[in-house]
Amino acid sequence: MLIVDIFLISDENVNYMSAGSMTSSVPVSRGHKKRSRTRQRLLDAALQVVAESGEGFSLGEVSAAAGVSHGTLYNYFRDRDELMDAIVMHTAKTLAARLQTEVQTSDHAVRFAVITARALRESAVAPDTMRAVLRLESQRREQLVDGPLAYLHANLVAGRKAGRFGSEIDDATIDVVLGALLMALRRAVEGETNDQYVSTLLERLLMTLGIDSSEARRIALDSVAS
């Protein structure tokens, strides 16, 4: 994955701000803006091709969908793997940022559960793209954890600080939660999840974080239904 956006992590949330939206004393050149637009057009075209053809797409398909020459594509991505990494990071970051914006609640436990439930639901709807995300996780996990999943750590730390989570948010807890979520994503893209599975998963994870079992079950059921 290629990290394009800048991640601004606070105790309460994770906000995503594109480099182009930040104010700067250095003016952005017209050429830079054009390159950014072309790169985005290539990514959008690649996402469309992946949705239609799966991971077995060709660079020729992408350049044709974007309406650019094969040589232009190579000006932005050295090879198919680099393009795939960019697609995956872009998709994962876009999903994470959107879910962060959509889920408006100050309750960290509810926020964690609702975002997780929706992410699993969308993974089942767009399995090809999420398979690519999981492929990247096995190769360069730190980019996934420190990038799109940065919200997870920030939310858990903030919840612990606010007294919402009773468990310490240490490396062991993060590994347990992240490991379970990644396995759930794998199940989702293979069509092996349903509402009962997701509800049970959320309930167990919330209990791991120190939420009482009865409350964990209520939050889990409400999150799946939302």
Summary of the structure (lengths in Angstrom):
residues: 226
radius of gyration: 18.9
end to end distance: 30.5
largest distance: 59.0
contacts: 685
relative contact order: 0.12
helix: 72%
strand: 4%
